[in-house]
Amino acid sequence: FALAALIMGLSAASFAELGTRMPVSASEAAYVEKAFGRRWFSLLTGLLVILTAVISAATISAGSAGYIGVFLPWEPTWIIMVVVVMMGLIACLATVHSISFAGVMTVIEVAGLVLIVGAGLSQGSTLVTRLPEMWPGWELAGWTGIASTALIAVFAFIGFEHLVNIAEEMKSPSWTLPRALFLTLGLTAVIYGLVVWVAVTAVPPAELAASPAPLALVFERLTGLPLITLSAIAIVATLNGVIVHMIMISRVVYGLAQQGNLPAVLGRVNTTTGTPLVATAIGAALILLFALAVPLEGLAKLTSQGTLVVFAIINLALIRIKLSEAAPPQGVFVCAIWVPIAGLSASVLLLLLDIALFS
C-alpha cells in the first residue's frame, strides 16, 4: 500500500497543478483542450472519464444489493433501483449538502476500519512485537508477491482524481485542492497499512488466504461483534461510492456542455440548488441502465484500465503545457517536470501490467 500510494502520488501532483491552473468541471477534458487544442480529443477524454465512472458506480450499485439484502428481503433489482434513485435525489441537492452527506458516509466507512485497528492495538504489545513478521525476507518470491499485490493496491486508491471536478465549487481551489489530494492519498495509505498490519498479526496468513471474507474474519476475531455490524458499514461504503461517482459524473457532463462539447441544456444549473439537475439525471439513468441491463463482469475490469489511460493523458497534458510556457502562472501549485514524466511512465507501465495480468 505504501508503494501504491507513492505511485499514485505522482499523478496526484499532476492533478494538483492542473486543477489549480484550471479549476473547472470536466477538468480532464479542459486540460487536454489546453494542452493539445483538439476538441475531439478533449471530448473523447471527457467521455472516457464518464464511462469509467458509470461502470464503476453501476458495479458498486449491483454489489450493494447483497449487503442490503441482509436487512431487506427484496429482489436485487428493486434494491438497485431504490439505491440509484435515492442517491440521484441526494446528488440533486446543493453541493454543500450532497458533499456533506458523502463526508458523513466516509466518516462512518472509515470508522469501521478504525474499529478494526483499534481492536488490534488493544491487544497490548503483541501487535508491535510481531512487526518483524511483516518483513518478507530477502527471497525473490516475497518481493515478487509484494510487487504484484501493489498493482492491485493501486486500484484501491483510484478515485482521488474526482476531486478536481468539483474544484470550480471550492472557495479557494489553489489552497484546498492540493491539500485535499495529498491528504486523501496519505490518510488512505496509513489506514490501509494499519488494517493490513492488524489483519496479518491477528489471523494467521494461511487462514486469511482460505477465507472468502478475510476482513470479516478479522473483524469478528478481534471485536467479537456480530458480522451484521460489518454488513451495515459495507452498506454505507457502497452508498458512498455511488453518490461520489454520481456527483462527479454530473459535473463532467455539465463541464463538457459548458465547453461546447455537449448540448447546452446539460450545462444548465437549477436556480435554487445551484446544481446541474439534467446532467445529474442523465448520470443516474446511465448508472441504472448499466447496473440492470449490461453484464458488468466483463466491463468492470475496464474501469481500472480506462482510469490509467486518463492518468497517462493527464500527465502527458501537463508535460505539454509545461514545455510550452516560459514560467507557470502565479498562485498555482507547481511540481517539477520530472513528476508528470514519472507519472506518465508509471501509468503506462501499470496499464500494460494490468492488461497482461488481468485481461
Secondary structure by P-SEA (a helix, b strand, c coil): caaaaaaaaaaaaaaaaaaaaccccaaaaaaaaaacccaaaaaaaaaaaaaaaaaaaaaaaaaaaaaaaacccccaaaaaaaaaaaaaaaaaccaaaaaaaaaaaaaaaaaaaaaaaaaaaacccccccccccccccccaaaaaaaaaaaaaaaaaacccccccccccccccccccaaaaaaaaaaaaaaaaaaaaaaaaaaccaaaaaacccaaaaaaaacccccaaaaaaaaaaaaaaaaaaaaaaaaaaaaaaaaaccccccccccccccccaaaaaaaaaaaaaaaaccccccccccaaaaaaaaaaaaaaaaaaaaaaacccccccbbbbcaaaaaaaaaaaaaaaaaaaaccc
